[in-house]
Amino acid sequence: MDFCDVIKARHSVRYFEPTPVDTDLLLQIVKEAQTAPSWVNAQEWRVWIATGKTLEAIREEFIPLLKAEAQSESDLPQAHRGDWSEMAQHNMAAFSQSRIDAGLLEAKLEAQSHLFHAPAVIYLTIPKKHSDWAVLDLGGFEQTLLLSAANRGLGTVPAFNLVRYPEIIRRHMGIDESDALAIGIAIGYEADHPLNHFRSSRQATESIVVIKD
Ligand SMILES: Cc1cc2nc3c(=O)[nH]c(=O)nc-3n(C[C@H](O)[C@H](O)[C@H](O)COP(=O)(O)O)c2cc1C
């Protein structure tokens, strides 16, 4: 696919077909994500992929907790909305409102509680004892992975809610207590569902850029 088409094709997919994703394809996507840059090439990321029975077991345990919106126990602290900048708060409020206006809030919560019905979830970890730069590096790794998946016809959504209860994932995946579950990425084939027709907006580019010569 043309690179600009890949960038345009990527969007958060929140309802997946049950069709499994081939293991070699998942590995290829991770391999491409590994081309991301990192501080002194530290590459302080690890990738854990849950599919099949393991993912079903995780899903079973997540469903009641996410439905009840049980208190998050995430390894990376959940920032309260009031702690974000005014600009970010404005964008988050606009995003939430646009989803309500589209009548998709209930469907989103329902799909999310089922881990978006994804046939696979990719968990990204970094050591709990990490430099701030490792989080920046992981963001690059994540975005490269999302674009690689889009290029190969796969949908994705990176989601905090997928790592909201890390102890469950740790137990099923054998992830060490010293590793922080930073983000989960649901991956699979996009279902034809209203949730996937929704598109988030972006600020005017001129409003976030300063160029001086
Ligand atoms: C760190 C991070 C956490 C996110 N967590 C969630 C989540 O828990 N649930 C969800 O539905 N989307 C989640 N998203 C997806 C964002 O809502 C989405 O990327 C944003 O609205 C822009 O939309 P787009 O990805 O379709 O371009 C998350 C994205 C990021 C980068």
The ligand as an ORCA input file, in Angstrom:
! r2SCAN-3c Opt
* xyz 0 1
  C      -2.447      5.219     25.025
  C      -3.812      5.028     24.399
  C      -4.839      4.479     25.143
  C      -6.104      4.279     24.561
  N      -7.082      3.655     25.275
  C      -8.280      3.399     24.703
  C      -9.279      2.673     25.418
  O      -9.084      2.257     26.557
  N     -10.443      2.416     24.773
  C     -10.682      2.832     23.495
  O     -11.756      2.554     22.961
  N      -9.747      3.524     22.781
  C      -8.553      3.799     23.358
  N      -7.581      4.465     22.644
  C      -7.840      4.884     21.263
  C      -8.036      6.415     21.160
  O      -9.309      6.762     21.657
  C      -7.871      6.815     19.697
  O      -6.571      6.518     19.263
  C      -8.135      8.313     19.449
  O      -9.462      8.634     19.769
  C      -7.866      8.687     17.997
  O      -8.694      7.919     17.150
  P      -8.093      6.983     15.983
  O      -7.151      5.989     16.648
  O      -9.285      6.288     15.395
  O      -7.361      7.848     15.026
  C      -6.318      4.671     23.212
  C      -5.263      5.222     22.467
  C      -4.027      5.382     23.036
  C      -2.899      5.932     22.190
*
